[in-house]
């Protein structure tokens, strides 16, 4: 029997976002979300990101399974010693393929580096989700504010395992609010949040990448829009809400972040 009085757990929020909760518990979670708008925005961000990733990697559903992953062929082989290890490895890869396509976790393909543009697409969706969940939060968008910029830079650099700098966007009308470190499906990331005199906000997203370089491409996920690119194995995203112009800001960030060679 479902205990409707127990606190809502993190795994139940994920199940709710995926429409996998039983009706009774779903009603209880919805009641909890009505009293917690920030948490509701977080779940909306999950759903938007999952939908965008499904769309970006939908073409994978049309591709045939590689011959090397044909389970019938693998089972015909003698599953002993080295062949068993080969079978186990290939089985895990095949199972991962099914899981990734079944739940829309398209980032798994980009982790394997199958397509450079796919990697930028995933980067952009991560950046858009971070902006939706944290950057647009009216109460707690950041962990460390501008008075702790040195501490923030050290924290981000330590978690991303490389030095970072904070772009100065005052000439573009944006001041630094602060930032935080994040966790994503492929590892640590970070975000910097800026606002303007009218209260508008943008997010600068940072994450180490496998690819060396990839050109800037537009990002659109729900109300969030912006641009993402990769330079010197570092991924960048500049995200705003609605139709606010972002290209000029993205260019400014890219210029500020060009690594010294």
Protein Blocks (a to p, Z undefined) as FASTA:
>chain_A
ZZfkbccdfklmmmmmnopacfklmmmmmmmmmmmmklmmmmmmmmmmmmmmmmmmmmmm
mpccdfklmmklmmmpccehjlmmmmmmmmmmmmmmmmmmmnopaklmmmnopafklmmm
mmmmmmmmmmmmmmmpmklmcfbdfklmmmmmmmmmmmnopacddddfklnopacfbdcd
dddfkbccdddddddfkopacdddddddfbfbdcdddddehjbgcddddeehiacdddde
hjbdfklmmmmmmmmmoccZZ
